Amino acid sequence: MKSPSATPNESPRRSFLKASAITGGALLADLDIARFAHAAGSDEVKIALVGCGGRGTGAAANSLGNTTHGNIRLIARADAFRDRLDSSCKTLETQFKQKVDVSEAGKFVGLDAYKGVLESEADTVLLVTPPGFRPMMFEAAVKAGKNVFMEKPVAVDAPGYRRVLAANAEAKRKGLVVAVGHHLRHATNHRNVIRLIHDGLIGELQYTRSYFNTSGIWNRARKDGMTEMQYQIHNWYHFIWLSGDHIVEQHVHGIDVCNWIAQGHPVEAVGMGGRQVRAERGVGEIFDHHAVQYTYANGVRSFSECRQIPKCWPSFSHHAHGSKGYVSFEGGNDNVTIFLKGKEPQRLKGGPDGHQTEWDDLLAGLRARQPYNEVDWAADSTMSALLGRMATYSGRLVTWDDAVKSELTYAPGQLAWDAEPKSRPGPDGIYPCAIPGVTKAF
Ligand SMILES: NC(=O)c1ccc[n+]([C@@H]2O[C@H](COP(=O)([O-])OP(=O)(O)OC[C@H]3O[C@@H](n4cnc5c(N)ncnc54)[C@H](O)[C@@H]3O)[C@@H](O)[C@H]2O)c1
């Protein structure tokens, strides 16, 4: 079983010091020192945002409002749609007047807008578009020599996962800082208690459980005159080539925590799921529920479910069970409760928001000029979610090795506003979805 690399269960600030002490000059010798030129002259970090939606605007605000590196400026922004760019600009320019460059020259619109950002003087880019674009944009950002913060998931299919790993090898060679938006890895109680679990808090790990059960997700209506491509990118959550389905887009948070606890990725999965409620006309092709049983190399199992159906049991939580007791983590607020046999439950109140501390840690990394790369375990968590989707779509037992080799992609051959996506509604206006036992899913 692979052990997770970098920052899984300790403060990155501590990791930098450790890495420095252990490997010192050897690591630094491999770095492209030019990456840190800003630190030699001005220590200003110049950031640029690709994908100016809800999380992109939030991540930019977290970066500008960080507590570890005050000298930071947002110099460029890109979005596929002008209205999304404008509303994000308005929010950030109001909130962080002194830290945002407002010139039109730093604003780019369209499917290729990210290229403008990569040509800018930004040293760090935030990739926060729908995840279907992540492998392409991460690869381009690494090629351009940028440090990267990218949101989870990092891919929506196995070819994308492999592309991200290949680009990351180049990022490591260049000494780039790369962070992935798994904020729970930077949430104080998650981090401290999972370290204790690894040290034996609950005895031998027996199994984990994980839930991302909600009442549903937004659905953006088709606007007059939109091409099919414009509509799908506008309403991206509901198309596999853009979101990966909610087991990948959303539940990857809990799957990642279970991998973190198990110190590796699953080796096989079985599951079931379907689209029982979300079948009304005009809504896309993803399932509304998935239930997966993952098995790790040492036989530990993870029971994992996600649902987007109203009026059902809601829970965003994950739980680790061992021979001496169990721990429950509330994913939304970092509340953690430890239940040890024969003892009173110990409740830990939520710590600071991981969306902020992930930026504090990343910027401390930039400032410390130490290797900081979260991609290996984050990519494996994305791949674990994809493995689960392959199991629920196909209805078959799917092994990690087969899943990783999959060549199946849902992406269109060409990316242009007038190009045809592969997924099309039927004559009844309904997009087809996977049928277990029938559909080829990997
Ligand atoms: N870590 C977290 O807690 C968390 C929370 C929410 C979302 N996310 C992740 O953040 C990402 C974005 O989600 P969101 O909720 O902000 O969605 P959103 O729809 O609000 O924003 C996405 C933005 O990307 C733009 N976009 C689409 N295609 C583009 C392209 N080719 N080039 C440039 N811009 C493009 C859209 O126009 C939109 O403004 C997703 O990967 C999602 O999983 C993470």
The ligand as an ORCA input file, in Angstrom:
! r2SCAN-3c Opt
* xyz 0 1
  N     -13.068     22.501     -1.403
  C     -14.319     22.862     -1.298
  O     -14.880     22.938     -0.204
  C     -15.095     23.188     -2.538
  C     -16.362     23.805     -2.433
  C     -17.047     24.136     -3.604
  C     -16.485     23.838     -4.837
  N     -15.268     23.234     -4.906
  C     -14.657     22.924     -6.214
  O     -14.347     24.139     -6.886
  C     -14.528     23.978     -8.287
  C     -15.490     25.047     -8.791
  O     -16.735     24.919     -8.144
  P     -17.692     26.180     -7.888
  O     -18.653     25.751     -6.848
  O     -16.898     27.398     -7.706
  O     -18.456     26.243     -9.285
  P     -19.004     27.558    -10.021
  O     -19.894     27.110    -11.125
  O     -19.545     28.514     -9.021
  O     -17.682     28.183    -10.638
  C     -16.973     27.632    -11.725
  C     -16.528     28.783    -12.596
  O     -15.672     28.285    -13.621
  C     -16.015     28.942    -14.832
  N     -15.569     28.149    -15.966
  C     -16.150     27.083    -16.551
  N     -15.381     26.614    -17.547
  C     -14.296     27.414    -17.603
  C     -13.152     27.456    -18.440
  N     -12.946     26.548    -19.417
  N     -12.243     28.427    -18.241
  C     -12.426     29.367    -17.267
  N     -13.504     29.375    -16.446
  C     -14.406     28.398    -16.601
  C     -17.533     29.076    -14.735
  O     -18.036     30.035    -15.641
  C     -17.717     29.461    -13.283
  O     -17.640     30.863    -13.087
  C     -15.006     22.545     -8.482
  O     -13.926     21.709     -8.749
  C     -15.589     22.175     -7.137
  O     -15.516     20.785     -6.885
  C     -14.571     22.929     -3.780
*
